Amino acid sequence: MQLGDKVALITGAGSGIGKAAAVLLAKEGAKIAALGRTEDELNEVVAQIQQAGGEAMPVLADISETEEMQQAVQQVINQWGRLDIVFANAGINGVWAPIEELEPEEWDKTIKVNLKGTFLTVKYAVPHLKKQGGSVIITSSVNGTRMFSNSGATAYSCTKAAQVAFTKMVALELAKHRIRVNVICPGAIETNINESTERRDLEQAREPVEYPAGKIPLTDGKPGSSEQVANLVLFLASDASNLISGTEMWIDGAESLLAG
């Protein structure tokens, strides 16, 4: 799935799914703007791409801050003069707690990063995508879309559900400009996002759930890899998916169907 000389902006590119996507899309020919908040991680990703013969640049920005995202997109345009692919992947799990214990500022932070961050990433990219068409891919989750059994993850799940609605709205709005917008919903994937999750008093909020043996049916319980998700991102970024827009795709080994 060659991407030619297309330019891709990938948020949350310093690790996990974002890093795997950056490396894979670069391998297929795309120029990569690797956006994140941790300079050392971004430099490592960029160096890995460059050592493999690809072209990449680090972009330091917080996706939830308006001016930073305006400047980030402009930095990409200044460097390469165009933007073809946007992978709005960055996000946080935030605080998982019973609803009466979830503080308003904790709710606000999760909404600001996950939902406002997605909005800003797409908003400032759209004028440049309109020039030649392109592809937007948004990272949602099985939580809030097919699964609702992670009690306490209310703020997180609400942002993930909202990202699906956002995708469908924007996909229809931008179709006439030859911009495709799709959303991926990963299940259990080996990344470090769980390390930033704060869990408090969840036992009192959780309902007992019994799953059949083998939590992830397709893999006999083993979580997926960031590279597997990156393959889906590549497909949606490429012309191989040129009639797909406004669609959510679950990548979870059928795990979420157990809760359906």
KEDOLO-707597 format. One record per residue (C-alpha): residue number from 1; residue in three letters; x negated, y, z negated. Coordinates in steps of 0.1 Angstrom, whole numbers, plus 2048, in hexadecimal, padded with zeros to 3 digits. Layout:
BEGIN
+-----+------+-----+-----+-----+
:  nr : rest :  c1 :  c2 :  c3 :
+-----+------+-----+-----+-----+
: NUM :  ala :   X :   Y :   Z :
...
+-----+------+-----+-----+-----+
//
This chain:
BEGIN
+-----+------+-----+-----+-----+
:  nr : rest :  c1 :  c2 :  c3 :
+-----+------+-----+-----+-----+
:   1 :  met : 800 : 800 : 800 :
:   2 :  gln : 7E8 : 81B : 80C :
:   3 :  leu : 7EF : 83E : 7FF :
:   4 :  gly : 7D8 : 84F : 818 :
:   5 :  asp : 7CD : 872 : 80B :
:   6 :  lys : 7EC : 878 : 7F5 :
:   7 :  val : 7E7 : 88A : 7D5 :
:   8 :  ala : 7F6 : 87C : 7B5 :
:   9 :  leu : 7FC : 88D : 794 :
:  10 :  ile : 7FD : 873 : 777 :
:  11 :  thr : 805 : 87D : 754 :
:  12 :  gly : 7FA : 869 : 736 :
:  13 :  ala : 7DD : 85E : 74C :
:  14 :  gly : 7C4 : 859 : 731 :
:  15 :  ser : 7CF : 836 : 727 :
:  16 :  gly : 7E8 : 81A : 72B :
:  17 :  ile : 801 : 81B : 748 :
:  18 :  gly : 7F5 : 83E : 754 :
:  19 :  lys : 7D1 : 833 : 755 :
:  20 :  ala : 7D9 : 813 : 768 :
:  21 :  ala : 7EE : 826 : 781 :
:  22 :  ala : 7D3 : 840 : 786 :
:  23 :  val : 7B9 : 825 : 78E :
:  24 :  leu : 7D0 : 812 : 7A5 :
:  25 :  leu : 7DD : 82F : 7B9 :
:  26 :  ala : 7B9 : 83C : 7BD :
:  27 :  lys : 7AF : 81A : 7CA :
:  28 :  glu : 7CA : 81D : 7E4 :
:  29 :  gly : 7BD : 83F : 7EF :
:  30 :  ala : 7CF : 859 : 7DB :
:  31 :  lys : 7BE : 877 : 7CB :
:  32 :  ile : 7C6 : 876 : 7A6 :
:  33 :  ala : 7CD : 893 : 78F :
:  34 :  ala : 7CA : 881 : 76D :
:  35 :  leu : 7DD : 895 : 754 :
:  36 :  gly : 7DC : 891 : 72E :
:  37 :  arg : 7D3 : 8A1 : 70D :
:  38 :  thr : 7B3 : 88D : 705 :
:  39 :  glu : 795 : 899 : 719 :
:  40 :  asp : 77E : 87C : 713 :
:  41 :  glu : 798 : 863 : 71E :
:  42 :  leu : 7A0 : 876 : 73E :
:  43 :  asn : 77B : 87A : 746 :
:  44 :  glu : 777 : 854 : 743 :
:  45 :  val : 793 : 84D : 75A :
:  46 :  val : 787 : 867 : 774 :
:  47 :  ala : 764 : 858 : 772 :
:  48 :  gln : 771 : 835 : 777 :
:  49 :  ile : 784 : 840 : 796 :
:  50 :  gln : 766 : 853 : 7A4 :
:  51 :  gln : 74E : 836 : 79E :
:  52 :  ala : 766 : 821 : 7B3 :
:  53 :  gly : 764 : 83A : 7CF :
:  54 :  gly : 784 : 84C : 7C8 :
:  55 :  glu : 78C : 871 : 7C2 :
:  56 :  ala : 79A : 87E : 7A1 :
:  57 :  met : 79B : 89B : 78A :
:  58 :  pro : 7A4 : 89F : 765 :
:  59 :  val : 7C0 : 8B7 : 75B :
:  60 :  leu : 7C3 : 8C0 : 737 :
:  61 :  ala : 7E7 : 8C9 : 72E :
:  62 :  asp : 804 : 8C3 : 716 :
:  63 :  ile : 822 : 8B8 : 72A :
:  64 :  ser : 83A : 8C9 : 712 :
:  65 :  glu : 82A : 8EC : 716 :
:  66 :  thr : 838 : 901 : 732 :
:  67 :  glu : 81A : 916 : 73A :
:  68 :  glu : 802 : 8F8 : 738 :
:  69 :  met : 816 : 8E4 : 751 :
:  70 :  gln : 819 : 902 : 769 :
:  71 :  gln : 7F3 : 906 : 768 :
:  72 :  ala : 7ED : 8E0 : 76B :
:  73 :  val : 801 : 8DD : 78B :
:  74 :  gln : 7F0 : 8FD : 799 :
:  75 :  gln : 7CE : 8ED : 790 :
:  76 :  val : 7D7 : 8CF : 7A6 :
:  77 :  ile : 7E2 : 8E6 : 7C3 :
:  78 :  asn : 7C3 : 8FB : 7C0 :
:  79 :  gln : 7AE : 8DB : 7C3 :
:  80 :  trp : 7BF : 8C9 : 7DF :
:  81 :  gly : 7DA : 8E0 : 7ED :
:  82 :  arg : 7F7 : 8C7 : 7EB :
:  83 :  leu : 80A : 8AF : 7D4 :
:  84 :  asp : 81B : 890 : 7E0 :
:  85 :  ile : 820 : 879 : 7C2 :
:  86 :  val : 829 : 880 : 79E :
:  87 :  phe : 829 : 866 : 784 :
:  88 :  ala : 839 : 875 : 765 :
:  89 :  asn : 82D : 85B : 74D :
:  90 :  ala : 822 : 86C : 72D :
:  91 :  gly : 837 : 869 : 70E :
:  92 :  ile : 838 : 860 : 6E9 :
:  93 :  asn : 84B : 847 : 6D4 :
:  94 :  gly : 84D : 861 : 6B8 :
:  95 :  val : 85D : 859 : 697 :
:  96 :  trp : 874 : 83B : 693 :
:  97 :  ala : 889 : 83E : 674 :
:  98 :  pro : 8AE : 83B : 668 :
:  99 :  ile : 8C2 : 858 : 676 :
: 100 :  glu : 8C7 : 869 : 654 :
: 101 :  glu : 8A1 : 868 : 64E :
: 102 :  leu : 897 : 874 : 671 :
: 103 :  glu : 88D : 898 : 66C :
: 104 :  pro : 899 : 8B2 : 685 :
: 105 :  glu : 876 : 8BC : 68E :
: 106 :  glu : 86D : 898 : 695 :
: 107 :  trp : 88B : 895 : 6AC :
: 108 :  asp : 881 : 8B6 : 6BD :
: 109 :  lys : 85D : 8AA : 6C3 :
: 110 :  thr : 867 : 88A : 6D4 :
: 111 :  ile : 881 : 89C : 6EA :
: 112 :  lys : 868 : 8B7 : 6F2 :
: 113 :  val : 84C : 8A0 : 6FD :
: 114 :  asn : 860 : 885 : 70E :
: 115 :  leu : 87D : 898 : 71E :
: 116 :  lys : 871 : 8BC : 722 :
: 117 :  gly : 84F : 8AE : 72C :
: 118 :  thr : 85F : 89A : 748 :
: 119 :  phe : 873 : 8B9 : 753 :
: 120 :  leu : 854 : 8CF : 754 :
: 121 :  thr : 83F : 8B6 : 766 :
: 122 :  val : 859 : 8B2 : 782 :
: 123 :  lys : 864 : 8D6 : 783 :
: 124 :  tyr : 843 : 8E5 : 78A :
: 125 :  ala : 839 : 8CA : 7A3 :
: 126 :  val : 859 : 8CC : 7B8 :
: 127 :  pro : 850 : 8EC : 7CC :
: 128 :  his : 831 : 8DA : 7D8 :
: 129 :  leu : 842 : 8B9 : 7DF :
: 130 :  lys : 85C : 8CA : 7F4 :
: 131 :  lys : 842 : 8D4 : 80D :
: 132 :  gln : 83E : 8B1 : 81B :
: 133 :  gly : 853 : 89A : 805 :
: 134 :  gly : 846 : 882 : 7EB :
: 135 :  ser : 84D : 86B : 7CF :
: 136 :  val : 854 : 871 : 7AA :
: 137 :  ile : 853 : 854 : 791 :
: 138 :  ile : 85E : 858 : 76D :
: 139 :  thr : 855 : 840 : 751 :
: 140 :  ser : 874 : 838 : 73B :
: 141 :  ser : 878 : 818 : 727 :
: 142 :  val : 88E : 7FA : 721 :
: 143 :  asn : 897 : 80D : 701 :
: 144 :  gly : 8B5 : 823 : 706 :
: 145 :  thr : 8BD : 814 : 728 :
: 146 :  arg : 8C2 : 7EE : 722 :
: 147 :  met : 8B7 : 7E9 : 6FE :
: 148 :  phe : 8C5 : 7FA : 6DF :
: 149 :  ser : 8B9 : 7E2 : 6C4 :
: 150 :  asn : 89B : 7F6 : 6B9 :
: 151 :  ser : 8AD : 807 : 69D :
: 152 :  gly : 89E : 828 : 693 :
: 153 :  ala : 890 : 830 : 6B5 :
: 154 :  thr : 8AD : 848 : 6BB :
: 155 :  ala : 89A : 866 : 6C8 :
: 156 :  tyr : 884 : 851 : 6DE :
: 157 :  ser : 8A0 : 83D : 6ED :
: 158 :  cys : 8B4 : 85C : 6F4 :
: 159 :  thr : 897 : 86B : 707 :
: 160 :  lys : 893 : 84B : 71B :
: 161 :  ala : 8B8 : 84A : 724 :
: 162 :  ala : 8B7 : 86F : 72E :
: 163 :  gln : 89A : 869 : 745 :
: 164 :  val : 8AF : 850 : 759 :
: 165 :  ala : 8CB : 86A : 75C :
: 166 :  phe : 8B1 : 885 : 765 :
: 167 :  thr : 8A3 : 86E : 780 :
: 168 :  lys : 8C5 : 869 : 790 :
: 169 :  met : 8CE : 88D : 790 :
: 170 :  val : 8AD : 899 : 79E :
: 171 :  ala : 8AC : 87D : 7B8 :
: 172 :  leu : 8CC : 888 : 7C8 :
: 173 :  glu : 8C2 : 8AD : 7C6 :
: 174 :  leu : 8A1 : 8A7 : 7D7 :
: 175 :  ala : 8AA : 88D : 7F0 :
: 176 :  lys : 8AE : 8A6 : 80C :
: 177 :  his : 88A : 8B1 : 806 :
: 178 :  arg : 87E : 88D : 80C :
: 179 :  ile : 874 : 88A : 7E7 :
: 180 :  arg : 87C : 868 : 7D7 :
: 181 :  val : 881 : 866 : 7B1 :
: 182 :  asn : 881 : 845 : 79E :
: 183 :  val : 87D : 83A : 77B :
: 184 :  ile : 86C : 81B : 76C :
: 185 :  cys : 877 : 80B : 74C :
: 186 :  pro : 85A : 7F6 : 73D :
: 187 :  gly : 860 : 7DD : 721 :
: 188 :  ala : 844 : 7D0 : 70B :
: 189 :  ile : 824 : 7DB : 71B :
: 190 :  glu : 801 : 7DA : 70C :
: 191 :  thr : 7FA : 7FF : 706 :
: 192 :  asn : 7F0 : 814 : 6E9 :
: 193 :  ile : 810 : 828 : 6E7 :
: 194 :  asn : 81C : 814 : 6C8 :
: 195 :  glu : 7FE : 821 : 6B5 :
: 196 :  ser : 80E : 844 : 6B4 :
: 197 :  thr : 82F : 837 : 6A8 :
: 198 :  glu : 83A : 841 : 685 :
: 199 :  arg : 852 : 828 : 677 :
: 200 :  arg : 864 : 82F : 656 :
: 201 :  asp : 87E : 81A : 642 :
: 202 :  leu : 88A : 808 : 661 :
: 203 :  glu : 896 : 7E9 : 64E :
: 204 :  gln : 8B5 : 7FB : 642 :
: 205 :  ala : 8BE : 806 : 665 :
: 206 :  arg : 8B6 : 7E6 : 678 :
: 207 :  glu : 8D2 : 7CE : 681 :
: 208 :  pro : 8C7 : 7A9 : 681 :
: 209 :  val : 8C2 : 79D : 6A5 :
: 210 :  glu : 8B9 : 779 : 6AF :
: 211 :  tyr : 8AA : 774 : 6D1 :
: 212 :  pro : 8A5 : 753 : 6E3 :
: 213 :  ala : 882 : 743 : 6E1 :
: 214 :  gly : 86A : 756 : 6F7 :
: 215 :  lys : 870 : 77B : 6F2 :
: 216 :  ile : 865 : 784 : 715 :
: 217 :  pro : 874 : 768 : 72B :
: 218 :  leu : 85E : 76C : 74A :
: 219 :  thr : 83D : 76B : 736 :
: 220 :  asp : 845 : 754 : 719 :
: 221 :  gly : 844 : 771 : 701 :
: 222 :  lys : 824 : 783 : 70D :
: 223 :  pro : 826 : 7A8 : 713 :
: 224 :  gly : 81F : 7B6 : 736 :
: 225 :  ser : 801 : 7CA : 740 :
: 226 :  ser : 7FC : 7EE : 74A :
: 227 :  glu : 7EF : 7E1 : 76B :
: 228 :  gln : 810 : 7CF : 772 :
: 229 :  val : 823 : 7F0 : 76D :
: 230 :  ala : 809 : 802 : 783 :
: 231 :  asn : 812 : 7EB : 7A0 :
: 232 :  leu : 836 : 7F6 : 79D :
: 233 :  val : 82B : 81B : 79C :
: 234 :  leu : 816 : 815 : 7BC :
: 235 :  phe : 834 : 806 : 7CE :
: 236 :  leu : 84A : 823 : 7C4 :
: 237 :  ala : 82F : 83C : 7CE :
: 238 :  ser : 829 : 82C : 7F0 :
: 239 :  asp : 83D : 82D : 810 :
: 240 :  ala : 847 : 809 : 80A :
: 241 :  ser : 863 : 817 : 7F4 :
: 242 :  asn : 86D : 832 : 80B :
: 243 :  leu : 893 : 82B : 808 :
: 244 :  ile : 893 : 828 : 7E2 :
: 245 :  ser : 89D : 846 : 7CD :
: 246 :  gly : 8B2 : 84C : 7AE :
: 247 :  thr : 8AB : 829 : 7A2 :
: 248 :  glu : 8A0 : 81B : 781 :
: 249 :  met : 88A : 7FC : 781 :
: 250 :  trp : 885 : 7E7 : 762 :
: 251 :  ile : 863 : 7D6 : 75F :
: 252 :  asp : 865 : 7C0 : 740 :
: 253 :  gly : 865 : 79B : 74A :
: 254 :  ala : 88B : 79A : 745 :
: 255 :  glu : 888 : 7A2 : 720 :
: 256 :  ser : 8A2 : 7BD : 71F :
: 257 :  leu : 8BC : 7A5 : 72E :
: 258 :  leu : 8BC : 792 : 70E :
: 259 :  ala : 8CA : 7B0 : 6FD :
: 260 :  gly : 8E2 : 7B8 : 719 :
+-----+------+-----+-----+-----+
//
